[in-house]
């Protein structure tokens, strides 16, 4: 049985040391034959570095390494000079740190290519000299591979005064590529985000952004077929439908994929369902954005964006929903065409791992109670048996347990949508399908919860009454009658002075 390539992003090691490898060379060959300049955005730990290393080995002319893979007899292998720039490791805390990183990266490439830059050259000047001299020395155009181009900015995104000059330094560095076209064979650049003001995108106008090109939707990650074939021996006897519910669902206008880290750790840990990918990066910055912009969490269930989503991210302007998409916490489930014939992207939480983990973190952050797991368990137990007296008791206890100082000063916890956001986070974190601001012919349901044995329609009111009456009179339940399950209408009214539930009324359809 082949070994699992956990944490390995070097193609040679994977192929020569008997690790499993999902063949991405058909996509690599397609890119090489179709174009020259590419940009790809994908969330962390999706296999960007391994794909970049695959390109490196192809352009190194290592044909025998690819024996048995798709590209082996379909490409004319020959070596090209390669410049590799990776910001994967380390964090620059200031511009001076970034300059040191530039020096180290350029020095590594100089030694690899056997070329030396004059000592008085700037970093951008040395980058340009490397491209030109490599072309002259090897009599072949140069391949440029840049991994995690945006990491120095993202590492400091919470400190705009630091991130801004780092962004500008990177802009100057990357601008070299456009002026070197005659010396360049191929360019591939990866990152998590697309910063709208980096010269890479404003200046290098012949760069193809393949992030949302359906042709390359599976360029990273594992498809369902990959999981059921390449990993068949490792996953023998497992419930593939459950694995899919937990870990599949990431889409970029094409077939959905799994995050490789999830599948590898799921197998390695004896098929234990955990939040493997989510736990590798705590979304603390997202929590700060929720607090800063008073984001209404039920809106996560109905996010719609246009093409500006691809270019609306910068140090001085961070859209919360765009950030969620770029970091993998939201994914595109379908597209529609708007009145002006431009696409509209409809985004949702991709799978159970993200739903349980992210909403659990949001619930803990919004409430800051001492035993959040206890409250989640009690909410589940009450809903499981449709015990609304128990539900009201646990919700009353939950809001009573929230620290008083959460409600003082200019805090998130004073805004009207806070109560609905807390309740939504706790309910959605149970892992069952939910629909926030659920559209019907008669209006919008605040929150729909679809449990295996029943359906709950929630309406929330703050300092007002008539929550249950609104659900009843607008016949919200008719949307779900065909499912043949008991439907419960639940009206919950909050009192901001008491900072708690005022009433909870319900009715069974």
C-alpha positions in Angstrom: 0.0 0.0 0.0 1.4 3.4 -1.0 2.2 6.0 1.6 0.2 9.1 2.3 2.0 12.3 1.2 1.0 14.3 4.2 2.8 17.7 4.2 4.9 16.8 1.1 4.9 19.3 -1.8 8.0 18.0 -3.7 7.0 15.9 -6.7 10.3 13.9 -6.9 9.9 12.7 -3.3 6.3 11.7 -3.9 7.0 9.7 -7.1 10.3 8.1 -6.0 9.4 7.3 -2.4 6.2 5.4 -3.2 3.7 8.0 -2.1 0.2 8.3 -3.6 0.0 10.9 -6.3 -3.1 12.2 -8.0 -2.0 13.0 -11.6 -2.3 16.7 -12.4 -0.1 16.5 -15.5 -3.0 16.6 -17.9 -3.8 20.1 -16.6 -0.2 21.1 -16.6 0.2 20.1 -20.2 -2.9 22.0 -21.2 -1.7 25.2 -19.6 1.7 24.9 -21.2 0.2 24.3 -24.7 -2.4 27.1 -24.4 -0.7 30.1 -22.9 2.2 31.8 -21.2 1.1 33.9 -18.2 -1.1 32.5 -15.5 -2.4 33.4 -12.1 -4.2 31.0 -9.7 -5.9 31.8 -6.4 -6.8 29.0 -4.1 -7.1 28.7 -0.3 -4.3 27.4 1.9 -3.4 23.7 1.9 -5.1 23.0 -1.4 -2.0 21.7 -3.3 -0.8 24.9 -5.0 2.9 24.3 -4.0 2.8 20.7 -5.3 1.4 21.8 -8.6 4.0 24.5 -8.9 6.7 21.9 -8.2 5.1 19.7 -10.9 5.6 22.5 -13.4 9.2 22.9 -12.2 10.0 19.3 -12.9 8.4 19.4 -16.3 10.4 22.4 -17.3 13.5 20.9 -15.9 13.2 18.2 -18.6 12.9 15.4 -16.1 11.0 13.0 -18.4 11.8 9.7 -16.7 10.4 11.1 -13.5 7.0 11.2 -15.2 7.0 7.6 -16.5 3.5 6.2 -16.1 1.9 9.7 -15.9 -0.3 11.3 -18.5 2.3 13.8 -19.8 5.2 11.3 -20.3 4.8 10.6 -24.0 2.8 13.7 -24.9 5.4 16.5 -24.2 8.8 17.3 -25.7 10.8 17.4 -22.5 13.8 19.7 -22.4 15.4 21.9 -19.7 14.6 25.6 -19.3 16.2 28.0 -16.9 13.8 28.4 -13.9 13.4 31.2 -11.4 11.6 30.1 -8.3 10.1 32.6 -5.8 8.3 31.3 -2.8 7.0 33.2 0.2 5.7 30.0 1.9 8.0 30.1 4.8 8.7 32.9 7.3 6.9 36.2 8.0 8.2 39.7 7.3 7.2 42.0 10.1 8.3 45.1 8.3 9.7 46.2 4.9 13.2 45.6 6.1 12.3 41.9 6.7 10.8 41.7 3.2 14.1 43.1 1.8 16.0 40.4 3.6 13.6 37.8 2.1 14.1 39.2 -1.3 17.9 38.9 -0.8 17.7 35.3 0.3 15.4 34.3 -2.6 17.5 36.1 -5.2 20.7 34.6 -3.8 19.2 31.1 -4.0 18.3 31.7 -7.7 21.7 33.2 -8.5 23.5 30.1 -7.1 21.1 27.7 -8.9 21.5 29.5 -12.3 25.2 30.3 -11.9 24.6 34.0 -12.3 25.7 36.9 -10.1 23.9 40.2 -9.7 26.0 43.4 -9.1 26.0 44.2 -5.4 24.6 47.7 -5.9 21.5 46.5 -7.8 18.1 46.8 -6.2 16.0 43.7 -5.6 13.8 44.4 -8.6 16.9 45.2 -10.7 18.5 41.9 -9.7 15.3 40.0 -10.6 15.3 41.6 -14.0 19.0 40.9 -14.5 18.5 37.2 -13.5 15.8 36.9 -16.2 17.9 38.5 -18.9 21.2 36.7 -18.0 19.5 33.3 -17.7 18.1 33.7 -21.2 21.5 34.6 -22.6 23.5 31.9 -20.7 21.2 29.0 -21.5 19.9 30.2 -24.8 16.4 29.4 -23.7 13.6 31.6 -22.4 13.0 31.6 -18.7 10.3 29.9 -16.6 9.1 32.0 -13.6 7.3 30.2 -10.8 6.0 32.3 -7.9 4.3 30.6 -4.9 2.2 32.4 -2.3 2.9 35.8 -3.9 0.6 37.6 -1.4 1.6 35.9 1.9 3.8 38.9 3.1 0.7 41.1 2.8 -1.7 38.6 4.3 0.6 38.0 7.2 0.3 41.7 8.2 -3.3 42.4 7.0 -4.3 43.3 10.5 -1.7 46.1 10.5 -2.4 48.2 7.5 0.5 50.6 8.2 2.8 47.6 7.8 0.9 45.8 5.0 0.7 48.9 2.8 4.4 49.5 2.3 5.0 45.7 1.9 2.3 45.7 -0.8 4.0 48.5 -2.6 7.4 46.8 -2.4 5.9 43.6 -3.9 4.3 45.7 -6.6 7.6 47.1 -7.7 9.3 43.6 -7.6 6.6 41.9 -9.7 6.5 44.7 -12.2 9.8 43.4 -13.6 7.9 40.5 -15.3 6.0 42.6 -17.8 9.1 44.3 -19.1 10.9 41.0 -19.6 8.4 39.4 -22.0 11.0 38.6 -24.8 13.0 36.5 -22.3 10.1 34.6 -20.8 8.8 31.2 -21.7 6.2 30.6 -19.0 4.9 32.3 -15.8 2.7 30.8 -13.1 1.8 32.7 -10.0 -0.2 31.4 -7.0 -1.7 33.0 -4.0 -4.8 33.0 -1.7 -6.0 36.5 -2.6 -6.1 38.8 -5.6 -5.0 42.3 -4.4 -6.5 44.8 -6.8 -3.8 47.4 -6.5 -0.7 45.2 -6.9 1.0 45.9 -10.2 0.8 42.2 -11.0 -2.8 42.7 -12.0 -2.9 46.4 -13.0 0.4 46.3 -15.0 0.8 42.7 -16.2 -2.3 42.9 -18.4 -1.6 39.7 -20.3 -1.8 37.6 -17.2 -4.6 35.0 -17.4 -6.5 34.6 -14.1 -7.6 31.0 -14.2 -9.1 31.0 -10.7 -12.7 30.7 -12.1 -12.0 29.0 -15.4 -14.1 25.8 -15.3 -11.4 24.1 -17.4 -9.0 24.3 -14.4 -11.5 23.8 -11.6 -9.7 20.6 -10.4 -6.2 22.0 -10.8 -5.7 21.5 -7.1 -7.6 19.3 -4.7 -9.0 15.8 -5.1 -12.2 15.0 -7.1 -14.7 12.4 -6.0 -13.3 10.0 -8.6 -9.8 10.5 -7.2 -11.0 9.7 -3.7 -12.8 6.5 -4.9 -10.0 5.2 -7.1 -6.6 6.5 -6.1 -7.5 6.1 -2.4 -9.7 3.0 -2.9 -7.4 0.7 -0.9 -7.0 3.2 1.9 -10.7 3.9 2.2 -12.0 0.3 1.7 -15.3 -0.1 3.6 -15.8 3.6 4.3 -19.0 5.6 3.7 -18.1 7.7 0.7 -21.4 9.6 0.9 -20.6 10.7 4.4 -17.0 11.6 3.5 -18.4 13.7 0.7 -20.8 15.5 3.0 -18.0 16.3 5.4 -15.1 17.3 3.1 -16.1 17.8 -0.5 -17.9 20.8 -2.0 -15.2 23.4 -2.9 -16.1 24.7 -6.3 -14.6 27.1 -8.8 -17.3 27.0 -11.5 -16.6 23.4 -12.2 -16.5 20.0 -10.5 -16.2 20.1 -6.8 -13.1 19.0 -5.0 -11.8 17.9 -1.6 -9.1 19.7 0.3 -6.2 17.1 0.1 -5.2 17.8 3.7 -8.7 16.6 4.9 -8.5 13.3 3.1 -5.0 12.5 4.0 -5.5 13.3 7.7 -8.9 11.5 7.7 -7.2 8.3 6.6 -4.2 8.7 8.8 -6.3 9.3 11.9 -8.3 6.1 11.5 -11.3 7.6 9.7 -12.2 10.0 12.5 -14.4 12.8 11.3 -12.7 16.0 12.5 -12.0 19.6 11.3 -8.5 18.8 9.9 -8.2 21.6 7.4 -10.1 24.2 9.4 -7.9 23.7 12.5 -4.8 24.6 10.6 -5.7 28.3 10.6 -7.7 30.1 13.2 -9.8 32.8 11.4 -9.1 35.5 14.0 -9.1 38.2 11.4 -12.7 37.2 10.4 -13.8 37.6 14.0 -12.4 41.1 14.1 -14.3 41.9 10.9 -17.5 40.6 12.3 -17.0 42.9 15.3 -16.0 45.9 13.2 -18.8 45.8 10.6 -21.5 44.2 12.8 -22.0 41.5 10.2 -25.4 39.7 10.3 -24.4 36.1 10.3 -27.6 34.6 8.8 -26.7 36.5 5.6 -24.0 33.8 5.1 -26.6 31.5 3.8 -27.5 33.7 0.8 -24.4 35.5 -0.4 -24.5 36.8 -4.0 -21.5 38.5 -5.7 -20.5 39.8 -9.1 -17.2 39.9 -10.9 -16.0 42.7 -8.6 -15.6 39.9 -6.0 -12.4 38.8 -7.8 -10.8 42.3 -7.6 -12.3 43.9 -4.4 -9.6 42.9 -1.9 -6.9 45.3 -0.7 -5.2 46.5 2.4 -7.5 49.5 2.8 -10.7 47.7 1.7 -11.6 44.2 2.8 -15.0 42.9 2.0 -15.9 40.2 4.6 -17.7 37.9 2.2 -15.0 38.2 -0.5 -12.4 37.3 2.2 -14.6 34.2 3.2 -14.6 33.1 -0.4 -10.9 33.6 -1.1 -10.0 31.8 2.1 -12.2 28.8 1.4 -15.0 29.3 3.9 -17.5 30.1 1.2 -17.7 28.5 -2.2 -19.6 29.2 -5.5 -22.5 26.7 -5.8 -24.1 28.2 -8.9 -24.2 31.2 -11.2 -27.0 33.2 -12.7 -27.1 36.1 -15.2 -28.1 39.5 -14.1 -30.1 42.2 -15.9 -26.9 43.4 -17.6 -25.9 40.0 -18.8 -23.0 39.8 -16.3 -22.7 36.7 -14.0 -23.8 36.6 -10.4 -22.1 34.1 -8.2 -24.1 32.4 -5.4 -22.0 31.3 -2.5 -22.6 28.9 0.3 -20.7 27.1 3.1 -18.9 24.2 1.2 -19.4 21.3 3.6 -20.1 20.0 7.1 -16.5 20.5 8.3 -16.6 24.3 7.6 -20.2 24.6 8.8 -19.6 22.9 12.2 -16.1 24.4 12.7 -16.5 28.0 11.5 -20.0 28.6 12.9 -18.8 27.0 16.2 -16.0 29.5 16.4 -18.3 32.4 15.5 -20.8 31.2 18.2 -18.1 31.0 20.8 -16.8 34.5 19.8 -20.2 36.2 19.8 -21.3 34.7 23.1 -18.0 34.3 25.0 -19.7 32.0 27.5 -17.6 29.6 29.6 -19.2 26.3 28.4 -20.3 26.8 24.7 -20.3 23.0 24.0 -22.8 22.4 26.8 -25.2 25.0 25.3 -24.8 23.5 21.8 -25.6 20.0 23.1 -28.6 21.2 24.9 -29.9 23.1 21.9 -29.5 20.0 19.8 -31.3 17.8 22.3 -34.2 20.2 22.6 -34.6 20.4 18.8 -34.1 16.7 18.3 -37.2 15.9 20.3 -39.1 19.2 19.6 -39.1 20.2 23.2 -39.7 24.0 23.1 -39.9 24.6 26.8 -36.4 23.1 27.0 -35.3 25.2 24.1 -36.5 28.4 25.7 -34.7 27.4 29.0 -31.4 26.8 27.3 -31.6 30.0 25.2 -32.4 32.0 28.3 -29.5 30.4 30.1 -27.2 31.0 27.1 -27.9 34.8 26.9 -27.8 35.1 30.7 -24.3 33.5 30.7 -22.9 36.1 28.2 -20.5 38.4 30.2 -22.0 41.7 31.0 -19.1 43.7 29.7 -19.9 42.4 26.2 -22.7 45.0 26.3 -20.7 48.0 27.3 -19.0 50.6 25.1 -18.8 50.5 21.3 -19.1 46.8 21.1 -20.5 44.4 18.5 -22.9 43.1 21.1 -25.1 46.2 21.1 -26.3 46.0 17.5 -29.8 44.7 16.7 -28.7 41.7 14.7 -26.5 40.4 17.5 -29.2 38.2 19.0 -30.2 36.5 15.7 -26.5 36.1 14.8 -25.8 34.3 18.1 -28.7 32.0 17.7 -27.9 31.3 14.0 -24.3 30.5 14.9 -25.3 28.0 17.6 -28.0 26.3 15.4 -25.9 26.2 12.2 -22.9 24.8 14.1 -25.0 21.7 14.8 -24.1 20.7 11.2 -27.5 20.3 9.7 -28.5 22.3 6.6 -29.8 25.8 7.3 -31.1 28.6 5.1 -30.7 32.1 6.4 -33.1 34.7 5.1 -35.0 31.9 3.3 -36.9 33.4 0.3 -40.5 32.3 -0.2 -43.4 33.7 -2.3 -44.6 35.6 0.7 -41.4 37.0 2.1 -38.2 35.8 3.9 -37.9 33.4 6.7 -35.2 34.5 9.1 -33.8 31.0 9.5 -34.8 27.5 8.3 -33.3 24.5 9.9 -33.6 21.2 8.0 -33.2 18.3 10.4 -33.6 14.6 9.4 -36.9 14.2 11.1 -38.4 17.7 11.1 -38.2 21.2 9.8 -38.0 24.4 11.8 -38.9 27.9 10.6 -37.6 30.6 12.9 -38.6 34.3 13.0 -36.7 36.7 15.2 -37.9 40.0 16.6 -36.0 42.5 18.8 -38.0 44.8 21.1 -41.2 43.9 19.3 -43.9 41.3 19.0 -45.6 39.2 16.4 -42.8 36.9 15.4 -45.0 33.8 15.3 -47.9 35.7 13.7 -45.6 36.7 10.9 -44.7 33.2 10.0 -48.2 32.0 10.3 -50.0 34.7 8.3 -47.4 34.7 5.5 -47.7 30.9 5.1 -43.9 30.4 5.0 -44.3 26.7 5.7 -45.9 26.0 2.3 -42.5 26.0 0.7 -41.6 22.8 2.6 -44.9 20.9 2.7 -43.8 18.5 -0.1 -41.0 17.2 2.1 -43.5 15.3 4.2 -41.9 16.1 7.5 -43.4 17.8 10.6 -42.9 21.6 10.3 -42.5 23.8 13.4 -43.1 27.5 13.3 -41.0 29.2 16.0 -41.2 32.9 16.9 -38.5 34.2 19.2 -38.6 37.7 20.6 -35.6 39.4 22.3 -35.5 42.2 24.8 -32.4 44.4 24.6 -32.9 45.9 28.1 -33.1 42.4 29.6 -30.5 41.2 27.1 -32.4 38.0 26.8 -35.2 36.1 25.3 -38.6 37.7 26.1 -40.9 35.1 24.6 -40.6 31.9 22.5 -43.8 30.8 20.8 -44.3 27.8 18.5 -46.8 26.0 16.4 -46.8 22.7 14.6 -48.1 22.6 11.0 
